[in-house]
Amino acid sequence: MSAARILVVAATARELATGRDWDTLQCGVGPVDAAARTAAALSTHAVRGVLHVGIAGTRRDAGIPLGDLVVGTESIYADLGVGPEWAPHRLVPDAALFEVVRAAIPEAHGVAIGTSARIGGCITPVEAMEGFAVLRAAALASVPAIEVRAISNFVEDRDRALWKFDEAFAAITAAIPRLVEAVSRA
């Protein structure tokens, strides 16, 4: 898979490592924009893999330090509120893609990542706002996808002055080239 066939998706420009030999998509903040923009991009581009990257929060009791990387073992849509017989709310990444990403960033924690449109809306160890939406759009397009995040904050801290945005942005953008290279070789 060439790097040009990999789509790196993030909510904001700050989460993307741009200027490289791969396609990027700024999908917007929250599950609605993320799903719509990712689906639109996948309908018009021949993509063989999606790396969804960004920053996220963790619960203090999860034991994941701020600035660390996490790889989603599964993505859980916390806001849905109906049973799986009505709509999917849990996705597991492609097993081969998961192994490639874990090998590329062995220091990352493998955990479930919840998706919620509000901070503190998940009971998973890590929560973000777009992951399930991006992975669902990819699944509907039959494109393997995975979510990788850098931890910026503890969800219990409502004071954003305590959040480590700069460290998390630096961690995720530093990891993207390694991830793209590994997935490209797979």
N, C-alpha and C positions, 0 to 999 in steps of 0.2 A: 504494500500500500504506500503510495507516495504521500509526502507531507501535504501536498496540494489537495489530496483526496480526504483529508481529515479536517473536520470543522471544529474549531475551538469556540465554545459558546460561553459567555459570561454575561451577567446582568449589566455591568458597567464597563466603561473603557478602562478604568484603572485596574480591573481584574484581568485584562487581556495582555498578553505579551505580543505586541504587534510588530510589524516591520520584518517579519520572518517569512519563511517559505511555507506558510499554511494559511488557510482561510479562517477568518474570525467572524463571529456574529455577536453583536451587542444586543441581547434579547430583551433588555428592560427589567425593571424590578417587579417582582411578584409573579405568581403563577399564570395569570391571564396573558399578559404580554409575552412572557417566556414561551408559553405553549403556542401562541399565535405566530410569533416571529420565527420560532424554530420550525414549525410546520411549513410556513411559507418558504423558508430557506431550503428545506429539504425537498420541497416540491419542484424547485427550480435548479438545484445543483446536484450533480452526481457525487454523492458523499459515501464513503465506505466506513466511516466511523465518526462518532461525536465524543469529544472530550468536554464535558461540562465542568467548568472551573469557577472558583470564586472564594469569597470569605463566608464564614458561618460562625454561629455561636455554639457553645457547649454548656452543658450543665456542670456545675462544680463537682458533683459526685461522680461524674464520668471519668475523672482523673486525667483529662487531656489538657496539657498545658497550652496557654495562649501562644500563638505562633506556630504550633505544630500542624502538620498536614494530616488529613483524613481521606480515606477512600471509602466510598459507599458500598457496603456489603449488600444493602438493599435501600430502596427509596420508598418512603411511606408518605402518602398524602394525608395529612392530619386534619384538614379542614372539611373533608367530604361529608362525613356524618351519615352515610348510608352504607349498607352492607355490600360486600363484594359481588353479590348477585345482581346488584344494580349498576355498579361501576367499579373498575379496578382501583385499588388504593395502595397497592404494594407491587413494586417491580424489583427484580433482581438483575444485575448487569450480566451481560454475556460472560460466561465462565472463562473463556480464553482471554478476552479483553481484560477481565479483572486480574488474571495472573500476570499478564504483561505489565499492567500498571503497577501492581504490587512489587514486581521485580525492579521496575524503574525507580520507584521511590520506597525502598524497603523500610525507611524510617517512619512511614505513615501508619496511622492507626486504621484498622479496618473496622468500621462501625456502621450501624444503620443511621441514615440521615433522613430526618423528617422535613417535609415541606409544609409551610404554613404562611399565610399572608400576614400574620402578626407575630411579633416577637413574644416568645414564651408559649406559643401555640402547640408545641409538640412535647411528647413524653420521651422521645428518642434521645440518645446521648448527644447528638448533634442536630441542629436545626438550621435551615436556610429557607429561602423564599421561592426558589425556582426549580429545584432539582427534579422533583417528580414530573413537573410540566415538561421540561426539556426531554427527560428520558421517555416519557409517554409519547411525545411527538415523534421521537426517533423510533420507538417500538412500532408505532402505526405505519411508519415509512420503511420498516424492516431494516433499520440501520442500527448496528450495535452502538451502545452508548454507555458512558460511565460518568459518575460524579466524583470530583476531587475538590476538596476545600481546605483552606487555611483558617485556623481558629483565631478570630479577632476579639472575642468577648465571652464572658459568662452570661448566659441568658438572664440570670438573676439580677445582674447589674443594669438597672435602668438608666443610670447616669452614663451617657455616651462618652463623657470625658475620661472614663475608666477603660474604654475600649481601645485596643491596640491596632487601629486601622493600618498604620504605616507598616508595621511588622508583618501583618497578615497579607497585605498587598504584595510586599516584597517576597514573602515565602511562596505565594501562589505563582507569581510571574516568573520566579526563578525555577520553579518546577516544570512549567509548561514546555520549555525546549526538551527536557529529558523525556517527558511524557510523549510528545509528538514523535521524537526520534524512535522511542521504543515501539510505539504503536505502528509507525511507518515500516519498521523492520519485520513486524509480526506477520 
